[in-house]
Amino acid sequence: MSTSQTRERTKRSRTKNTSHRPALALSALPVQELDLHPGAEHLVCPDCRTWCPVTGLRSPKLVPHDGQNARRCIGSNRRVLLDVTTAEWRQVLAEAVTDTASRRPTSVRRKPQAKVMPAISQMTSAPVSATAALTAYRKHFTMCAAGRAPGRCGGTHRCADGARLAALYEQLQRTQPNRDREHKQEAQVDALLTRYRSAVATRNTAARWAEHGENTAAGRKSLAKRSGTTIEEANNVCRLHPANTVSELRGLNVPLEPRRIRA
């Protein structure tokens, strides 16, 4: 890499000067920092990190070149040890390109930040009718106008909460007839269901009392036989009953519902 003040260098230098530094082996450099095409050998100078030609057949070395600070690089005229052939360099470079192409960038998926929920004391239920919305708007306007917060309600200006309550009041006022009609229909359906359930419960209670009357109309002997052999034998067994226990005597289930159920 050169700047505007860097001296222009020739592609091939014919100087006989040789650096006293140890020879630079090509095998010690990364494959991507070498260019061993015949007649255009280049490499990245380890000192100044610039691409520099390699000259000389018998004793190859780096040509004199300037670094980034527009001064002669100390790596100039440094001998180069050609311990890597062009075929080997091409094979290693092809393998590196294949390995790099097979890689895929890992997409970073940000975890969505959970919103902080307000406290229960800060939660207020939204008005469900136009009257309630108007009352909430007037209350907010009175408190907001009396405060000293910036952007408070006043005149024709409304804060964010005031504008929201005003829009909610307008929306509820437009949809109030439809909601009243829906509430009326729901009340009629609830009344019909209540009447139907009451009639069904009355019929079931009357049927149970009739069945109980038929079972208890006979005498004691027939009643005992009707209760079933298992229940009769269990009631005739003499057992000691500890204190605070329930008796083992069993019989017919007596209905607990009254005879008449008022709708």
Disulfide bonds with the S-S distance in Angstrom:
none
